[in-house]
């Protein structure tokens, strides 16, 4: 209420005084930032917390609390994690990063979350479990939590590049083709992982295409697709592969496929 009142010229002074008095009462009673978050209705605000005017009041109180009680210092990300859990915090921040009004603060908090995991020496698979990604591990296409998980991989290999090969090997062993390729697609967005992820993705797709039945299924799919489309929308079965691998590498793949009895003819 105080925040909306502050936007009205005639009530701005009153609203500011009410807010200041509230913070003083909380400080005097040594209300923890966790309790203060509960007092502003954190449950109802969970997915819109960063957009709420109450976020500013709570953040202001946390700073005041830390100044008054430095031996009990709290951090935003730790308080949010205790209230919501790692997975919900990560999801809240992913949603907030997509909005202009909350993008900056959400990006900052997401970085703090990654650093918290790093300080707590969480492994990549620890964070996989923390984010409950095992619930969607056969297909990550609809999970907003894939990005923060891969962002943590990037954090680890940025600090220690030597861990890249072990990380990718673990992912290869742990995940089937679809989720692995989804992970690699996301990893390509991070500079520290782009080259290695691109290389591994190309190798995996090449392996898939070398398997005759899958290559034939792809060609048959494009054929059926084209029959249902207008002539101007006709698709080539080979063009997407060429774009992914390049012409020279594609020629080598076709040459190998032609030597394989299962793919030598495409009838």
Secondary structure, 3 states (H helix, E strand, C coil): CHHHHHCCHHHHHHHHHHHHHHHHHHHHCCCCHHHHHHHCCHHHHHHHHHHCHHHHHHHHHHHHHHHHCHHHCCCHHHHHHHHHCHHHHHHHHHHHHCCCCCHHHHHHHHHHHHHHHHHCCCCHHHHHHHCCHHHHCCCCCCCCHHHHHHHHHHHHHHHCHHHHHHHHHHHHHHCCHHHHHHHHHHHCCCHHHHHHHHHHHHHHHHHHHHCHHHHHHHHHHHHHHHHCCCHHHCCCCCHHHHHHHCHHHHHHHHHHHHCCCCCCCCC
